Amino acid sequence: MGLSAVNISNSMGSNGCVYVNGTSATTGSFSAIQFTETSVLGAITGPMTNSADLIADGTQFPQGQCIYMPISSLTLVSGACLLYNK
């Protein structure tokens, strides 16, 4: 299996995931978020420019929406999501 196949496999959940439905911080080494219901983020740690603006705006992510990026910590204000392990 080539490197690109491994990357695709990892981003598709082959390393497992964590279900989050509370408002405490969840930490780990994650490659993506998929929202399982309409959700609002309280905090996110990863290589995202202006993530503070995203949080301050109270952006609602609809069920099924995905964010693909390395994430080390996530806190929800409301909703639920799956965090895919790296």
PyMOL Python script that loads the backbone (N, CA, C, O; Angstrom):
from pymol import cmd

cmd.read_pdbstr("""\
ATOM      1  N   MET A   1       0.857  -1.175   0.000  1.00  0.00           N
ATOM      2  CA  MET A   1       0.000   0.000   0.000  1.00  0.00           C
ATOM      3  C   MET A   1       0.898   1.232   0.000  1.00  0.00           C
ATOM      4  O   MET A   1       1.786   1.346   0.845  1.00  0.00           O
ATOM      5  N   GLY A   2       0.681   2.148  -0.930  1.00  0.00           N
ATOM      6  CA  GLY A   2       1.460   3.376  -1.025  1.00  0.00           C
ATOM      7  C   GLY A   2       1.088   4.371   0.057  1.00  0.00           C
ATOM      8  O   GLY A   2       0.081   4.216   0.748  1.00  0.00           O
ATOM      9  N   LEU A   3       1.915   5.394   0.193  1.00  0.00           N
ATOM     10  CA  LEU A   3       1.709   6.406   1.226  1.00  0.00           C
ATOM     11  C   LEU A   3       0.360   7.103   1.078  1.00  0.00           C
ATOM     12  O   LEU A   3      -0.316   7.353   2.076  1.00  0.00           O
ATOM     13  N   SER A   4      -0.041   7.421  -0.152  1.00  0.00           N
ATOM     14  CA  SER A   4      -1.328   8.106  -0.334  1.00  0.00           C
ATOM     15  C   SER A   4      -2.482   7.217   0.106  1.00  0.00           C
ATOM     16  O   SER A   4      -3.465   7.718   0.653  1.00  0.00           O
ATOM     17  N   ALA A   5      -2.388   5.917  -0.119  1.00  0.00           N
ATOM     18  CA  ALA A   5      -3.445   4.997   0.322  1.00  0.00           C
ATOM     19  C   ALA A   5      -3.510   4.943   1.843  1.00  0.00           C
ATOM     20  O   ALA A   5      -4.596   4.861   2.418  1.00  0.00           O
ATOM     21  N   VAL A   6      -2.350   4.988   2.496  1.00  0.00           N
ATOM     22  CA  VAL A   6      -2.319   4.999   3.962  1.00  0.00           C
ATOM     23  C   VAL A   6      -2.967   6.269   4.488  1.00  0.00           C
ATOM     24  O   VAL A   6      -3.762   6.211   5.426  1.00  0.00           O
ATOM     25  N   ASN A   7      -2.639   7.426   3.894  1.00  0.00           N
ATOM     26  CA  ASN A   7      -3.233   8.696   4.318  1.00  0.00           C
ATOM     27  C   ASN A   7      -4.743   8.687   4.143  1.00  0.00           C
ATOM     28  O   ASN A   7      -5.467   9.154   5.023  1.00  0.00           O
ATOM     29  N   ILE A   8      -5.227   8.169   3.034  1.00  0.00           N
ATOM     30  CA  ILE A   8      -6.673   8.088   2.802  1.00  0.00           C
ATOM     31  C   ILE A   8      -7.306   7.160   3.818  1.00  0.00           C
ATOM     32  O   ILE A   8      -8.350   7.478   4.387  1.00  0.00           O
ATOM     33  N   SER A   9      -6.684   6.015   4.052  1.00  0.00           N
ATOM     34  CA  SER A   9      -7.198   5.056   5.016  1.00  0.00           C
ATOM     35  C   SER A   9      -7.287   5.668   6.414  1.00  0.00           C
ATOM     36  O   SER A   9      -8.290   5.490   7.105  1.00  0.00           O
ATOM     37  N   ASN A  10      -6.243   6.388   6.832  1.00  0.00           N
ATOM     38  CA  ASN A  10      -6.253   7.024   8.145  1.00  0.00           C
ATOM     39  C   ASN A  10      -7.344   8.085   8.249  1.00  0.00           C
ATOM     40  O   ASN A  10      -8.025   8.165   9.271  1.00  0.00           O
ATOM     41  N   SER A  11      -7.521   8.895   7.217  1.00  0.00           N
ATOM     42  CA  SER A  11      -8.538   9.949   7.267  1.00  0.00           C
ATOM     43  C   SER A  11      -9.948   9.379   7.216  1.00  0.00           C
ATOM     44  O   SER A  11     -10.905  10.069   7.567  1.00  0.00           O
ATOM     45  N   MET A  12     -10.091   8.132   6.785  1.00  0.00           N
ATOM     46  CA  MET A  12     -11.408   7.499   6.717  1.00  0.00           C
ATOM     47  C   MET A  12     -11.745   6.717   7.981  1.00  0.00           C
ATOM     48  O   MET A  12     -12.760   6.022   8.028  1.00  0.00           O
ATOM     49  N   GLY A  13     -10.899   6.826   9.010  1.00  0.00           N
ATOM     50  CA  GLY A  13     -11.233   6.241  10.300  1.00  0.00           C
ATOM     51  C   GLY A  13     -10.619   4.901  10.617  1.00  0.00           C
ATOM     52  O   GLY A  13     -11.040   4.254  11.576  1.00  0.00           O
ATOM     53  N   SER A  14      -9.638   4.456   9.849  1.00  0.00           N
ATOM     54  CA  SER A  14      -9.066   3.137  10.114  1.00  0.00           C
ATOM     55  C   SER A  14      -8.338   3.068  11.457  1.00  0.00           C
ATOM     56  O   SER A  14      -8.098   1.973  11.966  1.00  0.00           O
ATOM     57  N   ASN A  15      -7.984   4.209  12.035  1.00  0.00           N
ATOM     58  CA  ASN A  15      -7.337   4.231  13.356  1.00  0.00           C
ATOM     59  C   ASN A  15      -8.337   4.454  14.480  1.00  0.00           C
ATOM     60  O   ASN A  15      -7.943   4.682  15.624  1.00  0.00           O
ATOM     61  N   GLY A  16      -9.616   4.390  14.169  1.00  0.00           N
ATOM     62  CA  GLY A  16     -10.642   4.567  15.181  1.00  0.00           C
ATOM     63  C   GLY A  16     -11.032   6.021  15.363  1.00  0.00           C
ATOM     64  O   GLY A  16     -10.503   6.917  14.704  1.00  0.00           O
ATOM     65  N   CYS A  17     -11.965   6.230  16.266  1.00  0.00           N
ATOM     66  CA  CYS A  17     -12.448   7.580  16.527  1.00  0.00           C
ATOM     67  C   CYS A  17     -12.960   7.681  17.953  1.00  0.00           C
ATOM     68  O   CYS A  17     -13.092   6.682  18.659  1.00  0.00           O
ATOM     69  N   VAL A  18     -13.243   8.908  18.357  1.00  0.00           N
ATOM     70  CA  VAL A  18     -13.776   9.203  19.677  1.00  0.00           C
ATOM     71  C   VAL A  18     -15.089   9.945  19.483  1.00  0.00           C
ATOM     72  O   VAL A  18     -15.149  10.928  18.744  1.00  0.00           O
ATOM     73  N   TYR A  19     -16.139   9.478  20.145  1.00  0.00           N
ATOM     74  CA  TYR A  19     -17.429  10.178  20.110  1.00  0.00           C
ATOM     75  C   TYR A  19     -17.439  11.213  21.230  1.00  0.00           C
ATOM     76  O   TYR A  19     -17.154  10.893  22.385  1.00  0.00           O
ATOM     77  N   VAL A  20     -17.769  12.450  20.882  1.00  0.00           N
ATOM     78  CA  VAL A  20     -17.797  13.550  21.850  1.00  0.00           C
ATOM     79  C   VAL A  20     -19.202  14.144  21.858  1.00  0.00           C
ATOM     80  O   VAL A  20     -19.710  14.562  20.818  1.00  0.00           O
ATOM     81  N   ASN A  21     -19.831  14.180  23.038  1.00  0.00           N
ATOM     82  CA  ASN A  21     -21.161  14.799  23.140  1.00  0.00           C
ATOM     83  C   ASN A  21     -21.301  15.640  24.408  1.00  0.00           C
ATOM     84  O   ASN A  21     -22.412  15.986  24.810  1.00  0.00           O
ATOM     85  N   GLY A  22     -20.179  15.962  25.029  1.00  0.00           N
ATOM     86  CA  GLY A  22     -20.192  16.807  26.215  1.00  0.00           C
ATOM     87  C   GLY A  22     -19.458  18.107  25.956  1.00  0.00           C
ATOM     88  O   GLY A  22     -19.027  18.381  24.836  1.00  0.00           O
ATOM     89  N   THR A  23     -19.322  18.908  27.010  1.00  0.00           N
ATOM     90  CA  THR A  23     -18.702  20.221  26.846  1.00  0.00           C
ATOM     91  C   THR A  23     -17.322  20.312  27.498  1.00  0.00           C
ATOM     92  O   THR A  23     -16.782  21.408  27.649  1.00  0.00           O
ATOM     93  N   SER A  24     -16.752  19.181  27.881  1.00  0.00           N
ATOM     94  CA  SER A  24     -15.373  19.156  28.394  1.00  0.00           C
ATOM     95  C   SER A  24     -14.400  19.056  27.228  1.00  0.00           C
ATOM     96  O   SER A  24     -14.753  18.547  26.164  1.00  0.00           O
ATOM     97  N   ALA A  25     -13.189  19.535  27.421  1.00  0.00           N
ATOM     98  CA  ALA A  25     -12.159  19.436  26.380  1.00  0.00           C
ATOM     99  C   ALA A  25     -11.804  17.972  26.140  1.00  0.00           C
ATOM    100  O   ALA A  25     -11.674  17.195  27.086  1.00  0.00           O
ATOM    101  N   THR A  26     -11.651  17.603  24.882  1.00  0.00           N
ATOM    102  CA  THR A  26     -11.189  16.279  24.481  1.00  0.00           C
ATOM    103  C   THR A  26      -9.843  16.465  23.806  1.00  0.00           C
ATOM    104  O   THR A  26      -9.723  17.236  22.854  1.00  0.00           O
ATOM    105  N   THR A  27      -8.825  15.758  24.295  1.00  0.00           N
ATOM    106  CA  THR A  27      -7.487  15.905  23.746  1.00  0.00           C
ATOM    107  C   THR A  27      -7.005  14.594  23.145  1.00  0.00           C
ATOM    108  O   THR A  27      -7.448  13.513  23.536  1.00  0.00           O
ATOM    109  N   GLY A  28      -6.099  14.707  22.197  1.00  0.00           N
ATOM    110  CA  GLY A  28      -5.525  13.550  21.526  1.00  0.00           C
ATOM    111  C   GLY A  28      -4.850  13.989  20.248  1.00  0.00           C
ATOM    112  O   GLY A  28      -4.515  15.160  20.066  1.00  0.00           O
ATOM    113  N   SER A  29      -4.660  13.035  19.375  1.00  0.00           N
ATOM    114  CA  SER A  29      -4.057  13.315  18.074  1.00  0.00           C
ATOM    115  C   SER A  29      -5.067  12.898  17.006  1.00  0.00           C
ATOM    116  O   SER A  29      -5.185  11.718  16.677  1.00  0.00           O
ATOM    117  N   PHE A  30      -5.791  13.878  16.472  1.00  0.00           N
ATOM    118  CA  PHE A  30      -6.903  13.622  15.567  1.00  0.00           C
ATOM    119  C   PHE A  30      -6.635  14.202  14.179  1.00  0.00           C
ATOM    120  O   PHE A  30      -5.899  15.179  14.036  1.00  0.00           O
ATOM    121  N   SER A  31      -7.243  13.588  13.158  1.00  0.00           N
ATOM    122  CA  SER A  31      -7.045  14.049  11.780  1.00  0.00           C
ATOM    123  C   SER A  31      -8.279  14.710  11.185  1.00  0.00           C
ATOM    124  O   SER A  31      -8.185  15.354  10.140  1.00  0.00           O
ATOM    125  N   ALA A  32      -9.435  14.563  11.829  1.00  0.00           N
ATOM    126  CA  ALA A  32     -10.662  15.142  11.278  1.00  0.00           C
ATOM    127  C   ALA A  32     -11.763  15.142  12.330  1.00  0.00           C
ATOM    128  O   ALA A  32     -11.719  14.398  13.311  1.00  0.00           O
ATOM    129  N   ILE A  33     -12.755  16.004  12.093  1.00  0.00           N
ATOM    130  CA  ILE A  33     -13.975  16.070  12.904  1.00  0.00           C
ATOM    131  C   ILE A  33     -15.145  15.824  11.963  1.00  0.00           C
ATOM    132  O   ILE A  33     -15.176  16.380  10.865  1.00  0.00           O
ATOM    133  N   GLN A  34     -16.098  15.011  12.368  1.00  0.00           N
ATOM    134  CA  GLN A  34     -17.361  14.888  11.648  1.00  0.00           C
ATOM    135  C   GLN A  34     -18.474  15.121  12.660  1.00  0.00           C
ATOM    136  O   GLN A  34     -18.569  14.419  13.666  1.00  0.00           O
ATOM    137  N   PHE A  35     -19.309  16.108  12.384  1.00  0.00           N
ATOM    138  CA  PHE A  35     -20.383  16.458  13.302  1.00  0.00           C
ATOM    139  C   PHE A  35     -21.561  15.507  13.104  1.00  0.00           C
ATOM    140  O   PHE A  35     -22.010  15.293  11.978  1.00  0.00           O
ATOM    141  N   THR A  36     -22.061  14.938  14.205  1.00  0.00           N
ATOM    142  CA  THR A  36     -23.169  13.987  14.133  1.00  0.00           C
ATOM    143  C   THR A  36     -24.515  14.654  14.396  1.00  0.00           C
ATOM    144  O   THR A  36     -25.566  14.030  14.249  1.00  0.00           O
ATOM    145  N   GLU A  37     -24.475  15.910  14.779  1.00  0.00           N
ATOM    146  CA  GLU A  37     -25.662  16.750  14.904  1.00  0.00           C
ATOM    147  C   GLU A  37     -25.190  18.198  14.820  1.00  0.00           C
ATOM    148  O   GLU A  37     -23.990  18.457  14.917  1.00  0.00           O
ATOM    149  N   THR A  38     -26.097  19.135  14.644  1.00  0.00           N
ATOM    150  CA  THR A  38     -25.721  20.541  14.577  1.00  0.00           C
ATOM    151  C   THR A  38     -24.929  20.896  15.831  1.00  0.00           C
ATOM    152  O   THR A  38     -25.379  20.644  16.949  1.00  0.00           O
ATOM    153  N   SER A  39     -23.748  21.482  15.640  1.00  0.00           N
ATOM    154  CA  SER A  39     -22.823  21.697  16.753  1.00  0.00           C
ATOM    155  C   SER A  39     -22.171  23.071  16.685  1.00  0.00           C
ATOM    156  O   SER A  39     -22.057  23.681  15.622  1.00  0.00           O
ATOM    157  N   VAL A  40     -21.747  23.537  17.861  1.00  0.00           N
ATOM    158  CA  VAL A  40     -21.007  24.792  17.980  1.00  0.00           C
ATOM    159  C   VAL A  40     -19.726  24.486  18.763  1.00  0.00           C
ATOM    160  O   VAL A  40     -19.766  23.819  19.797  1.00  0.00           O
ATOM    161  N   LEU A  41     -18.592  24.980  18.258  1.00  0.00           N
ATOM    162  CA  LEU A  41     -17.309  24.774  18.920  1.00  0.00           C
ATOM    163  C   LEU A  41     -17.062  25.844  19.973  1.00  0.00           C
ATOM    164  O   LEU A  41     -17.389  27.015  19.781  1.00  0.00           O
ATOM    165  N   GLY A  42     -16.476  25.418  21.093  1.00  0.00           N
ATOM    166  CA  GLY A  42     -16.058  26.351  22.127  1.00  0.00           C
ATOM    167  C   GLY A  42     -14.572  26.622  22.056  1.00  0.00           C
ATOM    168  O   GLY A  42     -14.104  27.684  22.465  1.00  0.00           O
ATOM    169  N   ALA A  43     -13.822  25.646  21.528  1.00  0.00           N
ATOM    170  CA  ALA A  43     -12.370  25.790  21.365  1.00  0.00           C
ATOM    171  C   ALA A  43     -11.873  24.693  20.436  1.00  0.00           C
ATOM    172  O   ALA A  43     -12.419  23.590  20.405  1.00  0.00           O
ATOM    173  N   ILE A  44     -10.834  25.012  19.683  1.00  0.00           N
ATOM    174  CA  ILE A  44     -10.181  24.034  18.817  1.00  0.00           C
ATOM    175  C   ILE A  44      -8.705  24.387  18.750  1.00  0.00           C
ATOM    176  O   ILE A  44      -8.340  25.551  18.589  1.00  0.00           O
ATOM    177  N   THR A  45      -7.854  23.365  18.878  1.00  0.00           N
ATOM    178  CA  THR A  45      -6.413  23.570  18.795  1.00  0.00           C
ATOM    179  C   THR A  45      -5.874  22.774  17.617  1.00  0.00           C
ATOM    180  O   THR A  45      -5.977  21.548  17.575  1.00  0.00           O
ATOM    181  N   GLY A  46      -5.307  23.484  16.677  1.00  0.00           N
ATOM    182  CA  GLY A  46      -4.750  22.895  15.466  1.00  0.00           C
ATOM    183  C   GLY A  46      -4.248  24.019  14.580  1.00  0.00           C
ATOM    184  O   GLY A  46      -4.359  25.189  14.945  1.00  0.00           O
ATOM    185  N   PRO A  47      -3.698  23.685  13.423  1.00  0.00           N
ATOM    186  CA  PRO A  47      -3.122  24.709  12.541  1.00  0.00           C
ATOM    187  C   PRO A  47      -4.187  25.449  11.720  1.00  0.00           C
ATOM    188  O   PRO A  47      -4.221  25.341  10.494  1.00  0.00           O
ATOM    189  N   MET A  48      -5.038  26.189  12.398  1.00  0.00           N
ATOM    190  CA  MET A  48      -6.098  26.951  11.726  1.00  0.00           C
ATOM    191  C   MET A  48      -5.893  28.430  11.998  1.00  0.00           C
ATOM    192  O   MET A  48      -5.904  28.855  13.154  1.00  0.00           O
ATOM    193  N   THR A  49      -5.708  29.210  10.961  1.00  0.00           N
ATOM    194  CA  THR A  49      -5.590  30.654  11.096  1.00  0.00           C
ATOM    195  C   THR A  49      -6.951  31.219  11.475  1.00  0.00           C
ATOM    196  O   THR A  49      -7.969  30.835  10.898  1.00  0.00           O
ATOM    197  N   ASN A  50      -6.975  32.124  12.436  1.00  0.00           N
ATOM    198  CA  ASN A  50      -8.199  32.809  12.874  1.00  0.00           C
ATOM    199  C   ASN A  50      -9.234  31.874  13.496  1.00  0.00           C
ATOM    200  O   ASN A  50     -10.432  32.130  13.377  1.00  0.00           O
ATOM    201  N   SER A  51      -8.805  30.806  14.151  1.00  0.00           N
ATOM    202  CA  SER A  51      -9.770  29.923  14.804  1.00  0.00           C
ATOM    203  C   SER A  51     -10.540  30.661  15.901  1.00  0.00           C
ATOM    204  O   SER A  51     -11.685  30.317  16.195  1.00  0.00           O
ATOM    205  N   ALA A  52      -9.918  31.669  16.504  1.00  0.00           N
ATOM    206  CA  ALA A  52     -10.606  32.460  17.530  1.00  0.00           C
ATOM    207  C   ALA A  52     -11.825  33.165  16.943  1.00  0.00           C
ATOM    208  O   ALA A  52     -12.844  33.303  17.620  1.00  0.00           O
ATOM    209  N   ASP A  53     -11.730  33.612  15.692  1.00  0.00           N
ATOM    210  CA  ASP A  53     -12.871  34.254  15.031  1.00  0.00           C
ATOM    211  C   ASP A  53     -14.003  33.248  14.803  1.00  0.00           C
ATOM    212  O   ASP A  53     -15.177  33.574  14.975  1.00  0.00           O
ATOM    213  N   LEU A  54     -13.645  32.043  14.419  1.00  0.00           N
ATOM    214  CA  LEU A  54     -14.638  30.985  14.206  1.00  0.00           C
ATOM    215  C   LEU A  54     -15.395  30.709  15.505  1.00  0.00           C
ATOM    216  O   LEU A  54     -16.615  30.544  15.501  1.00  0.00           O
ATOM    217  N   ILE A  55     -14.663  30.660  16.608  1.00  0.00           N
ATOM    218  CA  ILE A  55     -15.273  30.409  17.918  1.00  0.00           C
ATOM    219  C   ILE A  55     -16.137  31.603  18.329  1.00  0.00           C
ATOM    220  O   ILE A  55     -17.273  31.423  18.769  1.00  0.00           O
ATOM    221  N   ALA A  56     -15.606  32.817  18.188  1.00  0.00           N
ATOM    222  CA  ALA A  56     -16.337  34.023  18.592  1.00  0.00           C
ATOM    223  C   ALA A  56     -17.630  34.208  17.800  1.00  0.00           C
ATOM    224  O   ALA A  56     -18.617  34.723  18.326  1.00  0.00           O
ATOM    225  N   ASP A  57     -17.623  33.787  16.532  1.00  0.00           N
ATOM    226  CA  ASP A  57     -18.817  33.921  15.696  1.00  0.00           C
ATOM    227  C   ASP A  57     -19.909  32.925  16.071  1.00  0.00           C
ATOM    228  O   ASP A  57     -21.056  33.089  15.656  1.00  0.00           O
ATOM    229  N   GLY A  58     -19.576  31.899  16.843  1.00  0.00           N
ATOM    230  CA  GLY A  58     -20.571  30.886  17.212  1.00  0.00           C
ATOM    231  C   GLY A  58     -21.071  30.115  15.997  1.00  0.00           C
ATOM    232  O   GLY A  58     -22.243  29.742  15.932  1.00  0.00           O
ATOM    233  N   THR A  59     -20.189  29.880  15.043  1.00  0.00           N
ATOM    234  CA  THR A  59     -20.547  29.179  13.806  1.00  0.00           C
ATOM    235  C   THR A  59     -21.181  27.830  14.114  1.00  0.00           C
ATOM    236  O   THR A  59     -20.648  27.050  14.903  1.00  0.00           O
ATOM    237  N   GLN A  60     -22.314  27.564  13.490  1.00  0.00           N
ATOM    238  CA  GLN A  60     -22.988  26.272  13.643  1.00  0.00           C
ATOM    239  C   GLN A  60     -22.564  25.353  12.503  1.00  0.00           C
ATOM    240  O   GLN A  60     -22.667  25.707  11.328  1.00  0.00           O
ATOM    241  N   PHE A  61     -22.089  24.179  12.868  1.00  0.00           N
ATOM    242  CA  PHE A  61     -21.722  23.169  11.878  1.00  0.00           C
ATOM    243  C   PHE A  61     -22.860  22.166  11.785  1.00  0.00           C
ATOM    244  O   PHE A  61     -23.251  21.587  12.798  1.00  0.00           O
ATOM    245  N   PRO A  62     -23.399  21.947  10.588  1.00  0.00           N
ATOM    246  CA  PRO A  62     -24.541  21.035  10.448  1.00  0.00           C
ATOM    247  C   PRO A  62     -24.122  19.566  10.569  1.00  0.00           C
ATOM    248  O   PRO A  62     -22.953  19.219  10.398  1.00  0.00           O
ATOM    249  N   GLN A  63     -25.081  18.737  10.859  1.00  0.00           N
ATOM    250  CA  GLN A  63     -24.858  17.292  10.902  1.00  0.00           C
ATOM    251  C   GLN A  63     -24.223  16.839   9.589  1.00  0.00           C
ATOM    252  O   GLN A  63     -24.682  17.209   8.508  1.00  0.00           O
ATOM    253  N   GLY A  64     -23.168  16.039   9.691  1.00  0.00           N
ATOM    254  CA  GLY A  64     -22.482  15.524   8.508  1.00  0.00           C
ATOM    255  C   GLY A  64     -21.292  16.351   8.049  1.00  0.00           C
ATOM    256  O   GLY A  64     -20.445  15.848   7.311  1.00  0.00           O
ATOM    257  N   GLN A  65     -21.210  17.596   8.466  1.00  0.00           N
ATOM    258  CA  GLN A  65     -20.085  18.460   8.080  1.00  0.00           C
ATOM    259  C   GLN A  65     -18.779  17.892   8.623  1.00  0.00           C
ATOM    260  O   GLN A  65     -18.732  17.407   9.754  1.00  0.00           O
ATOM    261  N   CYS A  66     -17.724  17.950   7.821  1.00  0.00           N
ATOM    262  CA  CYS A  66     -16.397  17.481   8.238  1.00  0.00           C
ATOM    263  C   CYS A  66     -15.385  18.619   8.160  1.00  0.00           C
ATOM    264  O   CYS A  66     -15.466  19.484   7.288  1.00  0.00           O
ATOM    265  N   ILE A  67     -14.447  18.600   9.075  1.00  0.00           N
ATOM    266  CA  ILE A  67     -13.285  19.481   9.033  1.00  0.00           C
ATOM    267  C   ILE A  67     -12.077  18.563   9.045  1.00  0.00           C
ATOM    268  O   ILE A  67     -11.900  17.769   9.969  1.00  0.00           O
ATOM    269  N   TYR A  68     -11.245  18.675   8.015  1.00  0.00           N
ATOM    270  CA  TYR A  68     -10.043  17.855   7.911  1.00  0.00           C
ATOM    271  C   TYR A  68      -8.821  18.702   8.256  1.00  0.00           C
ATOM    272  O   TYR A  68      -8.451  19.602   7.501  1.00  0.00           O
ATOM    273  N   MET A  69      -8.199  18.414   9.394  1.00  0.00           N
ATOM    274  CA  MET A  69      -6.971  19.077   9.802  1.00  0.00           C
ATOM    275  C   MET A  69      -6.461  18.382  11.051  1.00  0.00           C
ATOM    276  O   MET A  69      -7.238  17.738  11.756  1.00  0.00           O
ATOM    277  N   PRO A  70      -5.174  18.500  11.339  1.00  0.00           N
ATOM    278  CA  PRO A  70      -4.662  17.950  12.586  1.00  0.00           C
ATOM    279  C   PRO A  70      -5.262  18.718  13.766  1.00  0.00           C
ATOM    280  O   PRO A  70      -5.252  19.948  13.776  1.00  0.00           O
ATOM    281  N   ILE A  71      -5.775  18.004  14.743  1.00  0.00           N
ATOM    282  CA  ILE A  71      -6.415  18.611  15.913  1.00  0.00           C
ATOM    283  C   ILE A  71      -5.840  17.949  17.158  1.00  0.00           C
ATOM    284  O   ILE A  71      -5.734  16.724  17.218  1.00  0.00           O
ATOM    285  N   SER A  72      -5.469  18.753  18.151  1.00  0.00           N
ATOM    286  CA  SER A  72      -4.972  18.179  19.397  1.00  0.00           C
ATOM    287  C   SER A  72      -5.932  18.388  20.563  1.00  0.00           C
ATOM    288  O   SER A  72      -5.805  17.734  21.598  1.00  0.00           O
ATOM    289  N   SER A  73      -6.894  19.297  20.399  1.00  0.00           N
ATOM    290  CA  SER A  73      -7.879  19.536  21.455  1.00  0.00           C
ATOM    291  C   SER A  73      -9.138  20.158  20.852  1.00  0.00           C
ATOM    292  O   SER A  73      -9.068  20.987  19.945  1.00  0.00           O
ATOM    293  N   LEU A  74     -10.283  19.741  21.377  1.00  0.00           N
ATOM    294  CA  LEU A  74     -11.559  20.280  20.899  1.00  0.00           C
ATOM    295  C   LEU A  74     -12.524  20.358  22.074  1.00  0.00           C
ATOM    296  O   LEU A  74     -12.592  19.447  22.899  1.00  0.00           O
ATOM    297  N   THR A  75     -13.263  21.449  22.139  1.00  0.00           N
ATOM    298  CA  THR A  75     -14.313  21.624  23.136  1.00  0.00           C
ATOM    299  C   THR A  75     -15.582  22.051  22.411  1.00  0.00           C
ATOM    300  O   THR A  75     -15.557  22.971  21.595  1.00  0.00           O
ATOM    301  N   LEU A  76     -16.681  21.386  22.709  1.00  0.00           N
ATOM    302  CA  LEU A  76     -17.984  21.754  22.140  1.00  0.00           C
ATOM    303  C   LEU A  76     -18.753  22.649  23.104  1.00  0.00           C
ATOM    304  O   LEU A  76     -18.656  22.494  24.322  1.00  0.00           O
ATOM    305  N   VAL A  77     -19.512  23.580  22.551  1.00  0.00           N
ATOM    306  CA  VAL A  77     -20.489  24.344  23.323  1.00  0.00           C
ATOM    307  C   VAL A  77     -21.793  23.561  23.317  1.00  0.00           C
ATOM    308  O   VAL A  77     -22.486  23.474  24.330  1.00  0.00           O
ATOM    309  N   SER A  78     -22.114  22.994  22.158  1.00  0.00           N
ATOM    310  CA  SER A  78     -23.313  22.172  22.011  1.00  0.00           C
ATOM    311  C   SER A  78     -23.109  21.214  20.852  1.00  0.00           C
ATOM    312  O   SER A  78     -22.245  21.426  20.001  1.00  0.00           O
ATOM    313  N   GLY A  79     -23.908  20.161  20.827  1.00  0.00           N
ATOM    314  CA  GLY A  79     -23.860  19.210  19.727  1.00  0.00           C
ATOM    315  C   GLY A  79     -23.046  17.974  20.052  1.00  0.00           C
ATOM    316  O   GLY A  79     -22.815  17.647  21.216  1.00  0.00           O
ATOM    317  N   ALA A  80     -22.614  17.291  18.992  1.00  0.00           N
ATOM    318  CA  ALA A  80     -21.847  16.059  19.120  1.00  0.00           C
ATOM    319  C   ALA A  80     -21.035  15.832  17.846  1.00  0.00           C
ATOM    320  O   ALA A  80     -21.386  16.310  16.768  1.00  0.00           O
ATOM    321  N   CYS A  81     -19.941  15.090  18.003  1.00  0.00           N
ATOM    322  CA  CYS A  81     -19.084  14.836  16.841  1.00  0.00           C
ATOM    323  C   CYS A  81     -18.259  13.572  17.040  1.00  0.00           C
ATOM    324  O   CYS A  81     -18.170  13.028  18.141  1.00  0.00           O
ATOM    325  N   LEU A  82     -17.662  13.123  15.949  1.00  0.00           N
ATOM    326  CA  LEU A  82     -16.667  12.070  15.956  1.00  0.00           C
ATOM    327  C   LEU A  82     -15.323  12.712  15.672  1.00  0.00           C
ATOM    328  O   LEU A  82     -15.193  13.476  14.716  1.00  0.00           O
ATOM    329  N   LEU A  83     -14.328  12.414  16.484  1.00  0.00           N
ATOM    330  CA  LEU A  83     -12.961  12.864  16.243  1.00  0.00           C
ATOM    331  C   LEU A  83     -12.182  11.652  15.763  1.00  0.00           C
ATOM    332  O   LEU A  83     -12.040  10.671  16.493  1.00  0.00           O
ATOM    333  N   TYR A  84     -11.674  11.716  14.531  1.00  0.00           N
ATOM    334  CA  TYR A  84     -10.955  10.596  13.935  1.00  0.00           C
ATOM    335  C   TYR A  84      -9.487  10.609  14.348  1.00  0.00           C
ATOM    336  O   TYR A  84      -8.789  11.604  14.156  1.00  0.00           O
ATOM    337  N   ASN A  85      -9.025   9.494  14.916  1.00  0.00           N
ATOM    338  CA  ASN A  85      -7.638   9.367  15.358  1.00  0.00           C
ATOM    339  C   ASN A  85      -6.690   9.420  14.188  1.00  0.00           C
ATOM    340  O   ASN A  85      -7.003   8.931  13.103  1.00  0.00           O
ATOM    341  N   LYS A  86      -5.508  10.021  14.407  1.00  0.00           N
ATOM    342  CA  LYS A  86      -4.446  10.036  13.386  1.00  0.00           C
ATOM    343  C   LYS A  86      -3.884   8.654  13.239  1.00  0.00           C
ATOM    344  O   LYS A  86      -2.979   8.438  12.433  1.00  0.00           O
TER     345      LYS A  86
END
""", "prot")
cmd.dss("prot")
cmd.show_as("cartoon", "prot")
cmd.util.cbc("prot")
cmd.orient("prot")
